[in-house]
């Protein structure tokens, strides 16, 4: 969580122009950017914690399939070959994780959501607000992720 928190906070250095969002188009750009980057940050954080090499995103894969790929592939992008000889991520896995992502994205006003909203209300950079929410998520009273 420390790696993920720091990486999200570090995005403020690269995207300082989001500090004062002037219109809906800029807000959507910022939101799309963080949504696109989070699977890579999460997968890289996990792989670093395990001491295994990073797997870079594959733009030819869907959002969820790409996340599973970055989490599980071997260096060179090779997937583990299963009992049936297949070396792909199954559609059932992608569909299940899509459902899990949807459930987690819509589970009301919890501690991390409240933290993001509180920090954002101070006109802090949006990525700092999200980083603060990740810090709240880290706590043992909120999943202890």
ChimeraX commands (.cxc) that place a marker at each C-alpha (Angstrom):
marker #1 position 0.00,0.00,0.00 radius 0.5
marker #1 position 2.90,2.36,0.70 radius 0.5
marker #1 position 4.18,1.93,-2.85 radius 0.5
marker #1 position 0.74,2.46,-4.36 radius 0.5
marker #1 position 0.07,5.47,-2.14 radius 0.5
marker #1 position 3.39,7.08,-3.03 radius 0.5
marker #1 position 3.05,6.36,-6.74 radius 0.5
marker #1 position -0.38,7.99,-6.90 radius 0.5
marker #1 position 0.84,11.01,-4.94 radius 0.5
marker #1 position 3.84,11.26,-7.29 radius 0.5
marker #1 position 1.48,11.70,-10.25 radius 0.5
marker #1 position 0.94,15.27,-9.04 radius 0.5
marker #1 position 4.48,16.04,-10.21 radius 0.5
marker #1 position 3.74,14.84,-13.73 radius 0.5
marker #1 position 0.21,16.24,-13.97 radius 0.5
marker #1 position 0.39,19.51,-12.06 radius 0.5
marker #1 position -2.05,21.10,-14.48 radius 0.5
marker #1 position -4.88,19.19,-12.77 radius 0.5
marker #1 position -4.52,21.31,-9.63 radius 0.5
marker #1 position -7.09,23.78,-10.90 radius 0.5
marker #1 position -9.62,21.98,-13.03 radius 0.5
marker #1 position -11.54,24.61,-14.96 radius 0.5
marker #1 position -14.17,22.58,-16.78 radius 0.5
marker #1 position -15.79,19.18,-17.19 radius 0.5
marker #1 position -13.44,18.19,-20.02 radius 0.5
marker #1 position -10.38,18.63,-17.78 radius 0.5
marker #1 position -12.10,16.70,-14.97 radius 0.5
marker #1 position -12.88,13.82,-17.32 radius 0.5
marker #1 position -9.28,13.79,-18.59 radius 0.5
marker #1 position -7.95,13.62,-15.03 radius 0.5
marker #1 position -10.41,10.87,-14.08 radius 0.5
marker #1 position -9.64,8.81,-17.19 radius 0.5
marker #1 position -5.93,9.18,-16.55 radius 0.5
marker #1 position -6.08,7.89,-12.96 radius 0.5
marker #1 position -8.46,5.06,-13.87 radius 0.5
marker #1 position -6.08,4.00,-16.64 radius 0.5
marker #1 position -2.99,4.18,-14.41 radius 0.5
marker #1 position -4.31,2.43,-11.30 radius 0.5
marker #1 position -4.12,-1.17,-12.62 radius 0.5
marker #1 position -0.50,-0.63,-13.64 radius 0.5
marker #1 position 0.38,1.00,-10.32 radius 0.5
marker #1 position -1.38,-1.80,-8.39 radius 0.5
marker #1 position 0.25,-4.57,-10.43 radius 0.5
marker #1 position 3.70,-2.97,-10.20 radius 0.5
marker #1 position 3.25,-2.49,-6.44 radius 0.5
marker #1 position 2.30,-6.14,-6.01 radius 0.5
marker #1 position 5.11,-7.45,-8.18 radius 0.5
marker #1 position 7.66,-5.25,-6.40 radius 0.5
marker #1 position 6.46,-6.55,-3.02 radius 0.5
marker #1 position 6.95,-10.11,-4.31 radius 0.5
marker #1 position 10.39,-9.34,-5.75 radius 0.5
marker #1 position 9.41,-10.34,-9.28 radius 0.5
marker #1 position 9.94,-8.38,-12.52 radius 0.5
marker #1 position 7.35,-5.89,-13.75 radius 0.5
marker #1 position 5.12,-6.76,-16.69 radius 0.5
marker #1 position 4.21,-3.74,-18.75 radius 0.5
marker #1 position 0.64,-3.08,-19.91 radius 0.5
marker #1 position -0.56,-4.58,-23.17 radius 0.5
marker #1 position -2.80,-2.04,-24.93 radius 0.5
marker #1 position -4.39,-4.83,-26.98 radius 0.5
marker #1 position -6.07,-6.27,-23.89 radius 0.5
marker #1 position -9.21,-5.07,-22.10 radius 0.5
marker #1 position -8.89,-3.14,-18.83 radius 0.5
marker #1 position -9.48,-6.15,-16.58 radius 0.5
marker #1 position -7.66,-8.71,-18.73 radius 0.5
marker #1 position -4.67,-6.38,-18.84 radius 0.5
marker #1 position -4.66,-6.12,-15.04 radius 0.5
marker #1 position -4.68,-9.92,-14.68 radius 0.5
marker #1 position -1.94,-10.14,-17.31 radius 0.5
marker #1 position 0.29,-7.64,-15.46 radius 0.5
marker #1 position -0.29,-9.52,-12.21 radius 0.5
marker #1 position 0.37,-13.05,-13.49 radius 0.5
marker #1 position 2.52,-13.07,-16.63 radius 0.5
marker #1 position 6.12,-14.18,-16.64 radius 0.5
marker #1 position 8.89,-11.94,-18.03 radius 0.5
marker #1 position 8.55,-11.60,-21.77 radius 0.5
marker #1 position 4.75,-11.59,-21.44 radius 0.5
marker #1 position 4.46,-15.38,-21.40 radius 0.5
marker #1 position 1.48,-16.71,-19.49 radius 0.5
marker #1 position 1.67,-19.90,-17.45 radius 0.5
marker #1 position 0.49,-22.86,-19.49 radius 0.5
marker #1 position -2.37,-24.66,-17.78 radius 0.5
marker #1 position -3.36,-28.32,-17.78 radius 0.5
marker #1 position -5.29,-27.87,-21.01 radius 0.5
marker #1 position -2.29,-26.33,-22.79 radius 0.5
marker #1 position -3.89,-22.88,-22.88 radius 0.5
marker #1 position -1.80,-19.86,-21.99 radius 0.5
marker #1 position -4.50,-17.22,-21.85 radius 0.5
marker #1 position -6.64,-15.57,-19.22 radius 0.5
marker #1 position -10.10,-17.09,-19.32 radius 0.5
marker #1 position -13.19,-14.98,-20.08 radius 0.5
marker #1 position -14.74,-16.27,-16.82 radius 0.5
marker #1 position -11.87,-14.76,-14.82 radius 0.5
marker #1 position -12.25,-11.43,-16.60 radius 0.5
marker #1 position -16.01,-11.36,-16.10 radius 0.5
marker #1 position -15.68,-12.25,-12.40 radius 0.5
marker #1 position -13.07,-9.57,-11.75 radius 0.5
marker #1 position -15.15,-7.02,-13.69 radius 0.5
marker #1 position -18.03,-7.78,-11.30 radius 0.5
marker #1 position -15.75,-7.46,-8.27 radius 0.5
marker #1 position -14.41,-4.12,-9.54 radius 0.5
marker #1 position -17.99,-2.87,-10.00 radius 0.5
marker #1 position -19.00,-3.96,-6.50 radius 0.5
marker #1 position -15.97,-2.29,-4.94 radius 0.5
marker #1 position -16.49,0.92,-6.90 radius 0.5
marker #1 position -20.05,1.26,-5.62 radius 0.5
marker #1 position -20.11,0.48,-1.91 radius 0.5
marker #1 position -21.26,3.76,-0.41 radius 0.5
marker #1 position -19.58,6.26,1.89 radius 0.5
marker #1 position -16.77,4.37,3.62 radius 0.5
marker #1 position -13.62,5.67,5.32 radius 0.5
marker #1 position -11.51,5.94,2.15 radius 0.5
marker #1 position -14.31,7.65,0.21 radius 0.5
marker #1 position -14.85,10.12,3.03 radius 0.5
marker #1 position -11.11,10.80,3.18 radius 0.5
marker #1 position -10.91,11.48,-0.57 radius 0.5
marker #1 position -13.90,13.83,-0.37 radius 0.5
marker #1 position -12.53,15.68,2.67 radius 0.5
marker #1 position -9.09,16.20,1.15 radius 0.5
marker #1 position -10.55,17.16,-2.23 radius 0.5
marker #1 position -12.79,19.74,-0.54 radius 0.5
marker #1 position -9.65,21.69,0.40 radius 0.5
marker #1 position -8.88,22.11,-3.34 radius 0.5
marker #1 position -5.88,19.79,-3.01 radius 0.5
marker #1 position -4.61,18.15,-6.18 radius 0.5
marker #1 position -7.03,15.31,-7.11 radius 0.5
marker #1 position -4.24,12.73,-7.08 radius 0.5
marker #1 position -3.27,13.75,-3.55 radius 0.5
marker #1 position -6.89,13.29,-2.50 radius 0.5
marker #1 position -6.90,9.80,-4.04 radius 0.5
marker #1 position -3.58,9.02,-2.37 radius 0.5
marker #1 position -5.14,10.03,0.96 radius 0.5
marker #1 position -7.98,7.60,0.32 radius 0.5
marker #1 position -5.45,4.84,-0.30 radius 0.5
marker #1 position -3.88,5.68,3.06 radius 0.5
marker #1 position -7.29,5.28,4.73 radius 0.5
marker #1 position -7.81,1.98,2.91 radius 0.5
marker #1 position -4.56,0.75,4.42 radius 0.5
marker #1 position -5.94,0.89,7.97 radius 0.5
marker #1 position -6.97,-2.29,9.75 radius 0.5
marker #1 position -10.45,-0.88,10.40 radius 0.5
marker #1 position -10.99,-0.53,6.64 radius 0.5
marker #1 position -9.93,-3.84,5.23 radius 0.5
marker #1 position -6.31,-3.69,6.32 radius 0.5
marker #1 position -5.38,-4.08,2.66 radius 0.5
marker link #1:1,2 radius 0.2
marker link #1:2,3 radius 0.2
marker link #1:3,4 radius 0.2
marker link #1:4,5 radius 0.2
marker link #1:5,6 radius 0.2
marker link #1:6,7 radius 0.2
marker link #1:7,8 radius 0.2
marker link #1:8,9 radius 0.2
marker link #1:9,10 radius 0.2
marker link #1:10,11 radius 0.2
marker link #1:11,12 radius 0.2
marker link #1:12,13 radius 0.2
marker link #1:13,14 radius 0.2
marker link #1:14,15 radius 0.2
marker link #1:15,16 radius 0.2
marker link #1:16,17 radius 0.2
marker link #1:17,18 radius 0.2
marker link #1:18,19 radius 0.2
marker link #1:19,20 radius 0.2
marker link #1:20,21 radius 0.2
marker link #1:21,22 radius 0.2
marker link #1:22,23 radius 0.2
marker link #1:23,24 radius 0.2
marker link #1:24,25 radius 0.2
marker link #1:25,26 radius 0.2
marker link #1:26,27 radius 0.2
marker link #1:27,28 radius 0.2
marker link #1:28,29 radius 0.2
marker link #1:29,30 radius 0.2
marker link #1:30,31 radius 0.2
marker link #1:31,32 radius 0.2
marker link #1:32,33 radius 0.2
marker link #1:33,34 radius 0.2
marker link #1:34,35 radius 0.2
marker link #1:35,36 radius 0.2
marker link #1:36,37 radius 0.2
marker link #1:37,38 radius 0.2
marker link #1:38,39 radius 0.2
marker link #1:39,40 radius 0.2
marker link #1:40,41 radius 0.2
marker link #1:41,42 radius 0.2
marker link #1:42,43 radius 0.2
marker link #1:43,44 radius 0.2
marker link #1:44,45 radius 0.2
marker link #1:45,46 radius 0.2
marker link #1:46,47 radius 0.2
marker link #1:47,48 radius 0.2
marker link #1:48,49 radius 0.2
marker link #1:49,50 radius 0.2
marker link #1:50,51 radius 0.2
marker link #1:51,52 radius 0.2
marker link #1:52,53 radius 0.2
marker link #1:53,54 radius 0.2
marker link #1:54,55 radius 0.2
marker link #1:55,56 radius 0.2
marker link #1:56,57 radius 0.2
marker link #1:57,58 radius 0.2
marker link #1:58,59 radius 0.2
marker link #1:59,60 radius 0.2
marker link #1:60,61 radius 0.2
marker link #1:61,62 radius 0.2
marker link #1:62,63 radius 0.2
marker link #1:63,64 radius 0.2
marker link #1:64,65 radius 0.2
marker link #1:65,66 radius 0.2
marker link #1:66,67 radius 0.2
marker link #1:67,68 radius 0.2
marker link #1:68,69 radius 0.2
marker link #1:69,70 radius 0.2
marker link #1:70,71 radius 0.2
marker link #1:71,72 radius 0.2
marker link #1:72,73 radius 0.2
marker link #1:73,74 radius 0.2
marker link #1:74,75 radius 0.2
marker link #1:75,76 radius 0.2
marker link #1:76,77 radius 0.2
marker link #1:77,78 radius 0.2
marker link #1:78,79 radius 0.2
marker link #1:79,80 radius 0.2
marker link #1:80,81 radius 0.2
marker link #1:81,82 radius 0.2
marker link #1:82,83 radius 0.2
marker link #1:83,84 radius 0.2
marker link #1:84,85 radius 0.2
marker link #1:85,86 radius 0.2
marker link #1:86,87 radius 0.2
marker link #1:87,88 radius 0.2
marker link #1:88,89 radius 0.2
marker link #1:89,90 radius 0.2
marker link #1:90,91 radius 0.2
marker link #1:91,92 radius 0.2
marker link #1:92,93 radius 0.2
marker link #1:93,94 radius 0.2
marker link #1:94,95 radius 0.2
marker link #1:95,96 radius 0.2
marker link #1:96,97 radius 0.2
marker link #1:97,98 radius 0.2
marker link #1:98,99 radius 0.2
marker link #1:99,100 radius 0.2
marker link #1:100,101 radius 0.2
marker link #1:101,102 radius 0.2
marker link #1:102,103 radius 0.2
marker link #1:103,104 radius 0.2
marker link #1:104,105 radius 0.2
marker link #1:105,106 radius 0.2
marker link #1:106,107 radius 0.2
marker link #1:107,108 radius 0.2
marker link #1:108,109 radius 0.2
marker link #1:109,110 radius 0.2
marker link #1:110,111 radius 0.2
marker link #1:111,112 radius 0.2
marker link #1:112,113 radius 0.2
marker link #1:113,114 radius 0.2
marker link #1:114,115 radius 0.2
marker link #1:115,116 radius 0.2
marker link #1:116,117 radius 0.2
marker link #1:117,118 radius 0.2
marker link #1:118,119 radius 0.2
marker link #1:119,120 radius 0.2
marker link #1:120,121 radius 0.2
marker link #1:121,122 radius 0.2
marker link #1:122,123 radius 0.2
marker link #1:123,124 radius 0.2
marker link #1:124,125 radius 0.2
marker link #1:125,126 radius 0.2
marker link #1:126,127 radius 0.2
marker link #1:127,128 radius 0.2
marker link #1:128,129 radius 0.2
marker link #1:129,130 radius 0.2
marker link #1:130,131 radius 0.2
marker link #1:131,132 radius 0.2
marker link #1:132,133 radius 0.2
marker link #1:133,134 radius 0.2
marker link #1:134,135 radius 0.2
marker link #1:135,136 radius 0.2
marker link #1:136,137 radius 0.2
marker link #1:137,138 radius 0.2
marker link #1:138,139 radius 0.2
marker link #1:139,140 radius 0.2
marker link #1:140,141 radius 0.2
marker link #1:141,142 radius 0.2
marker link #1:142,143 radius 0.2
marker link #1:143,144 radius 0.2
marker link #1:144,145 radius 0.2
view
